[in-house]
């Protein structure tokens, strides 16, 4: 991709996702991610109904009248996007659509965070950490993230979410909001690092996958390439038994995934590359706002 084409794609992605974050998610992100504490605001004279535990005794002694401390919600947050860039996101009938949708979702979340005056960072991972962008604010920072979403070419083809979560735990010392964007296919067991990460951070998981991962089409003998190992094998999709086995495998995979996220209190939404990701994000924000 040459420079002019890249800049054009960055601009298109910015326009689309900025409009979404401004017009669709303006208040919902704010409601869903409220901050994790209170910060001191000011001191004023005590009024009936104020909590006596908030009385500032130094100021009270100085003026001879009771004064109380006022606090406000600590609004500034840090959000971290963990973006799966492994080969499996390019799987399916529409090559690359999974990666494109993940990029749009990530960009929408990034603009929503910046609009909320939050810092935003990104961990791009496959079976290794491909790139880390430390959390910052500002449009220039967002545009840098968009360029990497569109242009980054991973060195690894596999997936290791466990390793990526360990990297997150080691780099993010303060509590933050974490969004894991992946198809959650392949890779090692990530239960333990997820447990550690979810205890400290607010973690949400967004699954994007091609529908053929869940349901094989009946088109006869087809060559299937493992997008992460590169190995080819032939599958007889005309066989009802093969199609049922494929579907059952996916159902079981999704059941285990949902159970894992539920046990660790991780918000989870799942969508195919043909679904409306705006609706999925609204569902995620609404669910968090209710909790």
C-alpha positions as CSV (number, residue, x, y, z in Angstrom):
1,X,0.0,0.0,0.0
2,X,1.6,3.3,-1.1
3,X,1.6,6.4,1.1
4,X,-1.3,8.2,-0.7
5,X,-3.5,5.1,-0.6
6,X,-2.8,4.6,3.1
7,X,-3.6,8.2,3.9
8,X,-6.8,7.9,2.0
9,X,-7.8,4.8,3.9
10,X,-6.9,6.4,7.2
11,X,-9.0,9.4,6.4
12,X,-12.0,7.2,5.4
13,X,-11.6,5.2,8.6
14,X,-11.4,8.4,10.7
15,X,-14.5,9.9,9.1
16,X,-16.6,6.8,9.6
17,X,-15.6,5.9,13.1
18,X,-15.5,9.5,14.4
19,X,-19.1,10.0,13.3
20,X,-20.1,6.8,15.1
21,X,-18.3,7.8,18.3
22,X,-19.7,11.3,18.3
23,X,-23.3,10.6,17.2
24,X,-24.0,7.1,18.3
25,X,-21.8,6.4,21.3
26,X,-21.4,10.0,22.7
27,X,-23.1,9.3,26.0
28,X,-23.0,5.5,26.1
29,X,-19.3,5.1,26.5
30,X,-19.3,7.7,29.3
31,X,-22.1,5.8,31.1
32,X,-20.4,2.4,30.6
33,X,-17.0,3.4,31.8
34,X,-17.4,5.7,34.8
35,X,-14.0,5.8,36.4
36,X,-12.7,4.0,39.4
37,X,-12.5,6.6,42.2
38,X,-13.2,10.0,43.6
39,X,-10.9,13.0,43.6
40,X,-10.9,16.1,45.8
41,X,-12.8,19.1,44.3
42,X,-13.2,21.9,46.9
43,X,-14.1,22.8,50.5
44,X,-17.3,24.6,51.5
45,X,-19.3,25.2,54.7
46,X,-21.0,22.2,56.1
47,X,-24.7,21.9,55.1
48,X,-27.4,19.7,56.6
49,X,-27.2,16.3,54.9
50,X,-23.4,16.4,54.3
51,X,-21.5,13.3,55.5
52,X,-19.8,14.2,58.7
53,X,-16.9,11.9,57.7
54,X,-16.0,14.5,55.0
55,X,-15.5,17.4,57.5
56,X,-12.2,19.1,57.0
57,X,-11.1,19.6,60.6
58,X,-8.2,21.9,59.7
59,X,-10.3,24.3,57.8
60,X,-13.1,24.1,60.4
61,X,-10.6,25.0,63.2
62,X,-9.3,27.9,61.1
63,X,-12.7,29.5,60.4
64,X,-14.5,28.4,63.6
65,X,-17.3,27.0,61.5
66,X,-17.6,23.4,60.2
67,X,-16.4,22.9,56.6
68,X,-16.7,19.8,54.5
69,X,-14.7,18.4,51.6
70,X,-16.4,17.9,48.2
71,X,-15.4,15.2,45.9
72,X,-16.0,14.4,42.3
73,X,-15.8,11.3,40.2
74,X,-12.3,10.7,38.9
75,X,-13.2,10.7,35.2
76,X,-9.9,10.3,33.5
77,X,-9.3,6.6,32.5
78,X,-6.9,4.7,30.4
79,X,-8.3,2.3,27.8
80,X,-6.2,-0.4,26.1
81,X,-7.2,-2.1,22.9
82,X,-5.8,-5.6,22.5
83,X,-6.0,-6.3,18.8
84,X,-5.5,-9.8,17.4
85,X,-3.7,-9.6,14.1
86,X,-3.1,-13.4,13.6
87,X,-3.8,-15.2,10.3
88,X,-7.2,-16.5,11.3
89,X,-8.9,-13.1,11.1
90,X,-8.3,-13.3,7.3
91,X,-10.2,-16.6,7.1
92,X,-13.4,-17.0,5.2
93,X,-15.4,-16.2,2.1
94,X,-14.4,-12.6,2.2
95,X,-10.6,-12.5,2.7
96,X,-9.6,-9.8,5.1
97,X,-13.1,-8.7,6.1
98,X,-12.5,-9.9,9.7
99,X,-9.4,-7.7,10.0
100,X,-11.2,-4.8,8.5
101,X,-14.1,-5.0,10.9
102,X,-11.8,-5.4,13.9
103,X,-10.0,-2.2,12.7
104,X,-13.3,-0.3,12.5
105,X,-14.4,-1.4,16.0
106,X,-11.0,-0.5,17.4
107,X,-11.1,2.9,15.8
108,X,-14.6,3.6,17.1
109,X,-13.5,2.6,20.6
110,X,-10.4,4.8,20.3
111,X,-12.4,7.9,19.2
112,X,-15.0,7.2,22.0
113,X,-12.2,7.1,24.6
114,X,-10.6,10.3,23.4
115,X,-13.9,12.1,23.3
116,X,-14.3,10.9,26.9
117,X,-10.9,12.5,27.7
118,X,-9.3,9.1,28.3
119,X,-5.9,7.9,27.2
120,X,-5.9,5.1,24.6
121,X,-3.2,2.5,23.9
122,X,-3.0,-0.6,21.7
123,X,-1.4,-4.0,22.0
124,X,-1.2,-5.7,18.6
125,X,-0.6,-9.4,19.1
126,X,-0.4,-12.7,17.2
127,X,1.7,-15.5,18.8
128,X,4.0,-12.7,19.9
129,X,3.6,-9.0,20.7
130,X,3.7,-7.4,17.3
131,X,3.6,-3.8,18.4
132,X,2.8,-1.8,21.5
133,X,1.5,1.8,21.4
134,X,1.5,3.3,24.9
135,X,-1.6,5.1,26.0
136,X,-1.8,8.8,25.1
137,X,-4.4,11.4,24.2
138,X,-5.0,13.6,21.1
139,X,-5.9,13.4,17.4
140,X,-2.3,12.9,16.3
141,X,-2.1,9.8,18.5
142,X,-5.4,8.5,17.2
143,X,-4.3,8.9,13.6
144,X,-1.1,6.9,14.4
145,X,-3.2,4.1,15.8
146,X,-5.4,4.1,12.6
147,X,-2.4,3.9,10.4
148,X,-1.1,0.9,12.3
149,X,-4.5,-0.8,12.3
150,X,-4.5,-0.6,8.5
151,X,-0.8,-1.1,7.7
152,X,0.7,-3.4,10.3
153,X,1.9,-6.7,8.9
154,X,2.4,-9.3,11.6
155,X,5.5,-11.5,11.7
156,X,3.6,-14.3,13.5
157,X,0.6,-16.2,12.1
158,X,-0.5,-18.0,15.2
159,X,-2.3,-16.7,18.3
160,X,-1.2,-16.5,21.9
161,X,-3.7,-14.4,23.9
162,X,-2.1,-15.6,27.2
163,X,1.2,-14.1,26.3
164,X,-0.5,-10.8,25.3
165,X,-2.4,-10.7,28.6
166,X,0.8,-11.2,30.5
167,X,2.3,-8.3,28.6
168,X,-0.7,-6.2,29.5
169,X,-0.4,-7.1,33.2
170,X,3.3,-6.1,33.2
171,X,2.9,-2.8,31.3
172,X,-0.3,-1.4,32.8
173,X,0.3,-0.9,36.5
174,X,-2.8,1.2,37.1
175,X,-6.4,-0.1,36.5
176,X,-7.7,0.5,33.0
177,X,-10.4,-0.5,30.6
178,X,-9.3,-3.3,28.3
179,X,-11.0,-4.4,25.1
180,X,-9.8,-7.7,23.6
181,X,-10.7,-7.9,19.9
182,X,-10.2,-11.4,18.4
183,X,-11.9,-14.4,16.8
184,X,-10.6,-16.4,19.8
185,X,-9.6,-19.2,17.5
186,X,-6.5,-21.2,18.2
187,X,-3.8,-20.3,20.6
188,X,-2.8,-21.5,24.1
189,X,-4.9,-21.6,27.2
190,X,-5.3,-18.1,28.6
191,X,-7.4,-18.8,31.7
192,X,-4.8,-17.9,34.3
193,X,-3.6,-14.6,32.8
194,X,-7.2,-13.6,32.1
195,X,-8.0,-14.3,35.8
196,X,-5.1,-12.0,36.9
197,X,-6.0,-9.3,34.3
198,X,-9.7,-9.2,35.1
199,X,-9.1,-8.8,38.8
200,X,-7.2,-5.6,38.2
201,X,-8.7,-4.2,35.0
202,X,-12.2,-3.9,33.5
203,X,-12.0,-6.4,30.7
204,X,-14.4,-6.7,27.7
205,X,-14.1,-9.3,24.9
206,X,-15.4,-8.7,21.4
207,X,-15.4,-11.7,19.1
208,X,-15.4,-11.2,15.3
209,X,-15.5,-14.3,13.2
210,X,-16.5,-15.6,9.7
211,X,-19.8,-17.5,9.8
212,X,-18.2,-20.4,7.9
213,X,-16.2,-21.1,11.1
214,X,-19.6,-22.0,12.6
215,X,-21.3,-23.6,9.6
216,X,-19.7,-25.2,6.6
217,X,-21.5,-24.6,3.3
218,X,-22.6,-27.7,1.3
219,X,-20.3,-27.2,-1.8
220,X,-18.7,-30.6,-2.1
221,X,-15.0,-31.3,-1.7
222,X,-13.1,-28.1,-0.6
223,X,-9.5,-27.4,0.2
224,X,-9.2,-25.7,3.6
225,X,-6.1,-23.9,4.6
226,X,-5.2,-23.4,8.3
227,X,-4.7,-19.7,8.3
228,X,-2.3,-19.9,11.3
229,X,-0.2,-23.0,10.4
230,X,-0.5,-22.7,6.6
231,X,-1.3,-26.4,6.2
232,X,-3.9,-27.6,3.6
233,X,-6.4,-30.3,4.0
234,X,-9.4,-31.4,1.9
235,X,-12.9,-31.6,3.5
236,X,-16.0,-33.2,2.0
237,X,-18.6,-30.5,2.9
238,X,-21.3,-32.5,1.0
239,X,-21.2,-34.9,3.9
240,X,-23.9,-34.2,6.4
241,X,-21.8,-35.9,9.1
242,X,-18.8,-33.6,8.4
243,X,-21.0,-30.5,8.5
244,X,-22.6,-31.6,11.7
245,X,-19.2,-32.4,13.3
246,X,-17.9,-29.0,12.2
247,X,-20.9,-27.2,13.7
248,X,-20.8,-29.1,16.9
249,X,-17.1,-28.3,17.4
250,X,-17.9,-24.6,17.1
251,X,-20.8,-24.8,19.5
252,X,-18.6,-26.5,22.1
253,X,-15.8,-24.0,21.5
254,X,-18.2,-21.0,22.0
255,X,-19.8,-22.7,25.2
256,X,-16.3,-23.0,26.8
257,X,-15.4,-19.4,25.8
258,X,-18.6,-18.0,27.3
259,X,-18.2,-20.0,30.5
260,X,-14.6,-18.7,30.9
261,X,-15.5,-15.1,30.4
262,X,-18.6,-15.4,32.7
263,X,-16.5,-16.9,35.5
264,X,-14.0,-14.0,35.3
265,X,-16.8,-11.4,35.0
266,X,-15.6,-10.3,31.5
267,X,-18.2,-8.7,29.3
268,X,-18.5,-10.6,26.1
269,X,-20.2,-9.9,22.7
270,X,-19.9,-12.1,19.6
271,X,-20.6,-11.2,16.0
272,X,-19.9,-12.5,12.5
273,X,-18.3,-10.4,9.8
274,X,-21.8,-10.0,8.3
275,X,-23.4,-8.6,11.4
276,X,-23.8,-4.9,12.5
277,X,-21.0,-4.1,14.9
278,X,-22.7,-0.9,15.9
279,X,-25.5,-2.9,17.5
280,X,-22.9,-5.2,19.2
281,X,-21.1,-2.2,20.7
282,X,-24.3,-0.7,21.9
283,X,-25.2,-4.0,23.6
284,X,-21.8,-4.0,25.3
285,X,-22.1,-0.4,26.5
286,X,-25.7,-0.9,27.7
287,X,-24.8,-4.0,29.6
288,X,-21.9,-2.3,31.4
289,X,-24.0,0.8,32.2
290,X,-26.6,-1.4,33.9
291,X,-24.0,-3.2,36.1
